[in-house]
């Protein structure tokens, strides 16, 4: 049975349900592995004998490779079939997860992580496409809720799970845990999924030149977004070189895709108004999802001094609210116009960002639980209906390709958000520190009194002839740095809130899909 001929009213059996949940588990593992190493980078760095800057590539190499694979999944699933592509992806992800656990040098780790991300990346969009092709009506909405919950929970739980595994065993466990799960996923999907048939004739029409341009474009662009803030953007020769490569290869890739009768990535889905606007919402959702998952733990670690487990316990509020809210969002998605839910979700998430942007050096779970929980509710209200709106007006043959593009936009939203946040934290942090330092002069009685108090306290504790005045000045400088960073974090959260406010009017431009559960009647 071809994907285009999938019946709109076919009953959902136990075999189909098992196949779907196995695919969702595979997507969860692929998304989880982006963030699972973040809390354990220092341990991996020590184990491989790498510097801090070099060790960051353990995460970056995976993300870049995954982003290159995601838009390819549409073509590959038509050529290999949905089952064939997913099983190959799961097996490759498992093999290279095991290889990562055996890595003895940074170069080996980066190579294995890139292969793991590239092969595993196909599991993410394939699930989105399969949910639209496997399930009719209300069942499709429930499947979308499960996918939305999984896609948003995975990056939230990643640092927590990674920190717990490393603390209990070692960093090798971050990768070894994928092996039994990956084997189970590959076997289950192979035995239970029967959605379409492969078309191997497409291999002879595969656009290898387009693939090369795509890899150069997405890989270079993601490198610029990942590393630009750290190296002052185009002031660094390497970043500037990759920016130029991204610009040239990007222009050639779009030309190739629009002129080739069999492009490696079909961009015509963007001519559908709902899909184009929905992809923009996916981009903004990526900014909020990955940006806040990065920024709040950064604050908790650098300002509050939390370890990975404490950060995970605080961030778990967001995941808990998502889990509780998911059945409610699913019910609303079947009864309420999806556009209203998206608008409500955008508004709630924007408000949550505003409430979070009140950080002080004493902010902890008692102050953060409400805005973090509110953010989880808002993201769920956007994630589920926006997927239906974006792909619900497309014909079935376009779903596979569109799923890859939609997920690509969300991932690039995350990369863009992280780049913007890092740049803002660096620039605004410097500006705030300068402003605060200007107030720490001998002309300010409060500053003089604080310094004298510190000097008195240091005089009774400092040993070995160290000048207590210098120690007190250093401590005061650290306080200025800390407060400047806190203010910069608040600025970044306000910027993310502005993204959601700017996106709200775009909801009015979308059409409501036809059919039960907000799904179109094909």
Secondary structure by P-SEA (a helix, b strand, c coil): cccccccccccccaaaaaaaaaaaaaaaaaaaaaccccccaaaaaaaacccccccccaaaaaaaaaaaaccaaaaaaaaccaaaaaaaaaaaaaaaaaaaaacccaaaaaaaaaaaaaaaaaaaaaaaaaaaacccaaaaaaaaaaaaaaaaaaaaaaaaaaaaaaaaccccccccccaaaaaaaaaaaaaccccbbbcccccccccaaaaaaaaaaaaaaaaaaaccccccccccaaaaaaaaaaaaaaaaaaaaaaccccccccccccccaaaaaaaaaaaaaaaaaccccccaaaaaaccccccaaaaaaaaaaaaaaaaaaaaaaaaaaacccaaaaaaaaaaaaaaaaaaaccccccccccccaaaaaaaaaaaaaaaaaaaaaacccccccaaaaaaaaaaaaaaaaaaaaaaaaaaaaaaaaaaaaaaaaaacccccaaaaaaaaaaaaaaaacccccccaaaaaaaaaaaaaaaaaaaaaaaaaaaaaaaaaaaaccccccbbbbbcccccccc
